[in-house]
Amino acid sequence: MSSSQYRSQLERKQRQQADAVAKAADLRKKEAGHRADAAKERQAASRTSSPGTSKTKLSQAARSEEKANAAGKSAAEVEKKAAGFAKEAAGLLVKLAKAEAGERAAADRRRAQVERVAQRATVVRQARVDARLDAAEAQVEEIMREFRVPKAEPLRILMLGASIESDPLRVGREQSRIRNAVRSSLHRDLVEFDVRGSATTADLLDGLTGFRPHVVHFTGHSAEHLLVFEQDVDAPNDGLVVSAGAFGRALAATDNPPLLVVLNSCDSAPQAQRLVDQGVVPFAIGMSDSIGDLDAISYAAQLYAAIANGQSITSASASGQVAVEMAGLDDHDLPTLFHAPDADPRAAVLVKPPAAQPVQ
């Protein structure tokens, strides 16, 4: 959860604790009052010479003592609740501190990423200037990398979803949301899916070589250096850990590597950046921190809806982030787009409808 969610829970627990402490104090006050009344009535009974009056006073003293005991019991129960609220508040305070530290670290990573992008842009601009000078001197036209952007074929998206029993994810819901979003898009007939709902490493390799996807989308558990696929076994298990290096080599081990890889999983931005830096793919998207299920689903659905509507990769990713933000969710700034120096995501349109035929 985000720090704002922890802070809200902490404030609620602190209010509950304060209310309980105040209620317990009021009950203790009533208890003390009833005990004082009982003492007075017993003292009055001892002073009177009338047996009847003495009996009445002692009876009143007993009733006051019962009221005092009841108030004391209620006070003890409320004090126990107050202690429980205090313990929960202390736990939330620790979680809040960790969440704030994580958000500060994420902000630092984002700032570092912005600086790296700026530095990379400077290097790219200088390289382009040098290339133009070399081209003028050698009278050789600069040849930029040619991408396998689909033109006369549909965009093929390989969707890999992997969940584990100890920490299940809403893989099926995400895949359904993505397909429904594309089904409602302008160029829905130009998009094809190969959906692997319980993806194993065999599904990854088979999908890459058989389906030849332009986009590989992974949903599951991950970290900076690994992804977790499912195991094709009947016994309960926590999945199969695949290193980021092995995943990248699998993507590269095909004559038609994908154009875009989307790692819709926690802490996957470093993996996405390495895929681009190592030349495996020209474009990659990863998450700069842990991301909630609903945030990830909202981002992915809008990302592919925008792609299927003919938007560039830059615009589609930005549209997905806005969808998360407008839904009132917290993780809209986590999806991070990386691209090769000679690949412009603003100009990369993955779904291009055929040219309209002239009216006869």
N, C-alpha and C positions, 0 to 999 in steps of 0.2 A: 504494500500500500504506500501511497505518497505521504509526505510529512503533513500535508494539510488534513488528510484523513485521520492520521494518528493524533494530530493536535485537537481535532474535533472530538475524538473519542476520549482523549485525556481531559478536556474541559468538562465533558459530560460526567465522567467519573468523579472529578473533583467537586462538581456541583452535588452529585449524589452523596459523596462523603460529607460535605458541609451540611446538607440537609439532615443526614443521619445523625451527625454530631449534635446539631441543634435539637433534634427530636429527643435524643438520648438525654441531653441536659435538662429538657423540660420534664421528662419522665423521672429523672433523679430528683428534681425539685419537688415533684408531686410526692415521690416516695418519702422524702424528708419531711414534708408537711404532714403526711398521714402518720408517720412515726411520732412526730411531735404531738399530734392530736391524741394518739394512743397513750403517750406518756402522761399527758395532762389528765386524761380520763382515769388512768390507773391511780394517779396521785389524788384525784378527787374522790375515788372510791375508798382510798385508805383513810381519808380524813373524815368521811361521813360516819355518823353513828347509826344510820338507818340501814338495816340489812337490804331492804328493797332498793334503796338508792345506790348502795354499793354494788349490788348485782347488775343494775342497769348500766352503771358507769363501766364496770368490767366488760359487759357485753359490747358496749360502744367501743371500748378500747380494743377488743378482739376484732371488731369489724374494721376499725382504722388500721390495725396491724395487717389484716388480710389485703386491704387496699394498698398498703405500703409494699407488701410482698409482690402483689400483682404488678404494681408500677415498676418495682425493682427488676422483676423478671423480664418485663417488656423492654426496660432500659438496657438490660444485658443483651437481649436479642438484637436491638438496634445498634448497640455498640459493636457487636460482632459483625453486623453488616457494614458498619463504618470502617472497621478494620479491613474487611474484605475489599471494600472500595479503595481504601488506601493502598492495599497490596496491588490491585489491578492498575491503579494510577501510577504506581512506581514502575510496574512492568511496561506500561505504555510510554512512560517518560524515557525509559531505556530505548524502546523501539523508535520513538520520535527522534532521539539523538542519532541513532544509526541511520534513519531515513534522511535526516537533514545532512548528515555526513555523506551519504550516498548521492544525494542531489547536488551537494557542492562538488563532489568528485565528478559527477556527470557534467556539471556546468564547466568544470575545468577541462574535461575531455572535449566538450564541444568547442570551447575557446581554442584549445590546441588544434582541433580539427579545422577550424576556420583559418587559423594561422597557416596550417599545412596546405590548405587549399589555396590560400593567397600566395604562399611561396611557390607552390606548384604552378599557379597561373602565371607568375612572373617568369619562371623558368620556361614555361610553354611559349609565352610571348617572345622571349628572347630567342628561343629556338626557331620560332617561325620567321623572325627577322633574319637570323643567320641563314635559314634555309632559302629564303627569297634571294639573299645576296649570292649564295652559292649557285642558285638556279640561273640568276642573271649572268653570272660569269661563265658558267658551263653551258648555258643555253639549253638546260634540261628542265622540263616541267616537273614540279614537285608532285609526287604520287602519294596521296593519302591512303590510309588503310581502307579497304573495301569491306563493308560489313554485310553479313548475310541477312539483311533486312528483308523480310518477306514482301514480295510484290505480287507475283501471280499465284501465290499460295496462301492459305489461311495461317494466322498466327497460332502456333502450337504451344500449349502451356502444360507442362508436366507438374502436377500437384502431388506433393509427397506429404502425408500427414502421419506423424508417429507420436503415440501417447504411451504412457507406462502406468501400471496399476497403482503404484505408490503415489503418483502425482498426475492424475488424468487431466487431459486438456480437451477443449471443445473442438476437436478436429473436424468432426462431421458437420457441425454447425457452420464453421468457417468455410469449408468447401462448398456447402449449400449456398451460403450468402454470396460467395464469389460468383458461382454459376448463375444465380438468380440476377445478380447485378449486371453481368455480361449479357444475359438473356434479354434484359430491358434496354440494352445499349443500341446505338445507331447502326453499328456494323457487326451485330451479333453473329451473322452468317460467316464472318471472316475470322472467327476464333474457334479453335478446337481444343478440347481438354483430354488429358489422360490422367484420371484421378486414382491415386493409390491411397486409400483411407487408412491402412495399417502398414505403412511403408517399411519394407526391409531393405537391406543393402542390395539384394537381388532385384527389387523393384527399381531402385535407383539405376543400376547398370542396364537393366532391360529397357527402362524408359528412355535412357540416353541414346542407346544404339538403335532401338526399334522405332521409337516415336520421333526421334530427332527433334527435340523441342527447341524452340527459340527462347522460351522462358522456363526456368526451373524454380518452383516455389516450394520452400520447405517450411512446415509448421511442426514444432515439437520442442523438446528441451535442448538447450545448447549452452555453451560458455565460450570464452574467448578462443579456446583451442580445440573444441570438440562439438559433435552433434550426437544425439541419441536416437537411433533407429529402433524399430521393433524387431524382436526375434520370432522366427517362424517355428514356435514350439507351443505345446499345449499347456505346459506347466507355468504357474505364475512366475514372472521375471520382471526385472527393472530395465529391460531393453539392452541394446548393444551399442556401446560407445564407439564412435568413429572419429578419428582425429581429423582436425581441419585440413591437414596436409593430404590425408588419404581422400577426403571428399574433393579437394581441388584437383587431385590427380585423376579421379574418376571423371570429373567434368572435362578434363583436357584429353582423356583417352578416347576420343571419338573424332572422326573426320569433320563433323559438324557440331562444334561446341556451341553452347547457348550464347545468346546475346546478353541476356539479363538473368541474374540470380537474385531471388528475394528470400532472405533468411528471416522469416517472420517469427523469431524466437529470441529469448533473452540474451543480452550481452553478445550479440552476433556481429556488431559493427566491425570489430577488428578482423574477423574472418572475411567479411565482405571486402574490406579494404585490401587485404592480402590477395584475394582473388583478382582484383583489378591491378594491383601493383605487380603481380607476377605474370600478368598477361593472359590469365586463364579466360577471362571474360572482359568485355569493354565496360559493362555496367553492372553494378551490384548494389543491393540495398540491405542494410542490417540495422539492428536495434542497439543503441548506445547504452542501454541499461535494461533492467528487468521490465517487462511490459505485461500489463494485464490482458486477460483473454478477450474482454469486450473491446479494449483499445485495439488489439491486434486484428480482430475480426473486422471492425469498422474501417480501419486503415486499408486492409487488403481488399475488401469489397469495393471501396471507392477507387483505389488504385487501378484495378482491372476494368472497372466501369469506364474510367476516363481513358485508359489505353484503347478499349474497344470503341470509344467515341472518337478516335483519331487524334488524341492529345499526345504531346511529346512525353518522354519519360520524366523530365523535370516537372511539367505541369501535372502529370498524373500523380507523382509522389506528393507534390504540394497539395493537390486536391484531397488525397487520402489523409494528410495531416489535418487539413481544415475540417474534414468530416469528423475526425476524432474530437477536435476542439469544440465544434458546434454541438456535439452530443453531450457536452459537459464532462468529458473524460479528461484524465490528467496527463496522458502519455503522448500528446500530439507532437512533441518535439523529439521523441526518441528515434523514429525512422530516419536513417541517414543514407543519402545517396552518394555513391562513389563512381567515378568514371575515369577512364584512361585519359592521358593528356591530349591525345589526338582524337578523342571521341566526345562530341558535344551532346549532352543529354537534352539540350533545348531543341536540337534539330533532329533527334532520333525519334521518329514516329513509327511504331511497330505495326500499326494497322492502317494500311492505305487502301482505300476502296479503288476499284478500277475506274479509269477515266470515263466520265459520262458520255454516252453516245449522242451525237448531234440529232436534233429533232428533224425528222424527214418532212 
